[in-house]
Amino acid sequence: MSMICVRIGRVHEGDRPASVRDFSVWCSQRDEVSMILRCLQAPASVRFDVFFATSDNRWNYRDLDHPKTVLGWTPLDHAEDYRS
């Protein structure tokens, strides 16, 4: 049995960053759903792991290379697309 933990960034009902801090930690609903699906489909070799889930944000400080390598997950959205 696998134990996978997902550290979720900021997800909002409006599906867009809501504060200045969100430009580093925001995760779109689409990216969050795709991360959860990848975790559910994780290879049997993944017995325990922790993944950070944020969108592909310019000011991101979380390691997104790890879920890309282990799960093949790549976020599609960018907080910067909502900067005014």
Backbone torsions as a table, in degrees:
resi	resn	phi	psi	omega
1	MET	NA	137.7	-179.6
2	SER	-93.9	150.8	174.2
3	MET	-126.8	107.2	-179.1
4	ILE	-119.0	131.8	178.4
5	CYS	-113.7	132.7	177.0
6	VAL	-114.4	121.0	175.6
7	ARG	-90.8	104.3	-172.2
8	ILE	-87.6	132.5	174.2
9	GLY	-71.3	-159.1	-179.1
10	ARG	-81.9	118.3	175.9
11	VAL	-116.2	128.7	-177.9
12	HIS	-118.5	152.0	177.1
13	GLU	-56.5	-39.3	-179.7
14	GLY	-76.3	-3.5	176.7
15	ASP	55.5	44.3	176.0
16	ARG	-157.7	157.2	178.0
17	PRO	-59.1	140.8	-177.1
18	ALA	-115.1	-7.7	-179.7
19	SER	-149.8	169.4	178.9
20	VAL	-59.9	-41.6	179.9
21	ARG	-60.1	-31.2	-178.4
22	ASP	-61.6	-21.4	-179.0
23	PHE	-68.3	-9.6	173.7
24	SER	-108.2	-30.0	-172.0
25	VAL	-116.5	0.5	-176.8
26	TRP	-63.9	141.7	174.0
27	CYS	-131.5	122.4	179.0
28	SER	-67.8	158.0	177.7
29	GLN	-61.8	-39.2	178.9
30	ARG	-62.1	-45.3	179.6
31	ASP	-66.2	-36.5	179.0
32	GLU	-66.5	-44.5	178.4
33	VAL	-61.3	-43.0	-179.1
34	SER	-66.2	-34.9	176.4
35	MET	-64.2	-46.2	180.0
36	ILE	-62.1	-41.8	177.4
37	LEU	-61.6	-42.9	178.2
38	ARG	-62.5	-38.0	177.8
39	CYS	-65.9	-40.7	178.5
40	LEU	-65.6	-26.8	-179.4
41	GLN	-101.7	15.9	-177.1
42	ALA	-58.7	146.0	177.1
43	PRO	-58.9	151.5	-179.8
44	ALA	-60.1	-24.0	-179.5
45	SER	-69.5	-15.8	178.2
46	VAL	-86.1	97.7	-177.7
47	ARG	-90.5	-35.9	176.9
48	PHE	-152.1	134.0	176.7
49	ASP	-164.3	161.6	177.6
50	VAL	-126.7	130.7	-179.5
51	PHE	-125.8	140.5	172.2
52	PHE	-92.3	138.8	179.3
53	ALA	-123.6	105.0	169.8
54	THR	-135.9	161.3	174.6
55	SER	-71.9	174.6	-177.3
56	ASP	-79.8	74.4	-173.3
57	ASN	-91.0	140.8	-179.6
58	ARG	-56.7	-39.3	-175.5
59	TRP	-99.0	17.5	-179.2
60	ASN	-60.8	139.5	176.1
61	TYR	-121.6	11.7	177.1
62	ARG	-96.5	152.2	-179.6
63	ASP	-81.0	104.7	177.9
64	LEU	-96.5	-5.8	176.6
65	ASP	-68.2	-34.4	-178.2
66	HIS	-62.2	-52.6	177.7
67	PRO	-66.1	-27.3	175.6
68	LYS	-65.1	-44.1	-178.0
69	THR	-70.4	-48.0	-173.4
70	VAL	-79.7	-41.7	-173.9
71	LEU	-107.2	-13.0	-174.5
72	GLY	74.6	21.8	-177.2
73	TRP	-90.6	130.2	176.2
74	THR	-131.5	121.4	177.5
75	PRO	-67.6	148.4	-176.4
76	LEU	-106.1	-22.1	-172.5
77	ASP	-102.9	162.8	-175.3
78	HIS	-137.6	127.8	177.9
79	ALA	-60.6	-34.2	-177.9
80	GLU	-58.9	-24.0	178.4
81	ASP	-62.9	-16.7	-177.5
82	TYR	-107.4	3.2	179.9
83	ARG	-73.9	133.1	-179.0
84	SER	-102.6	NA	NA
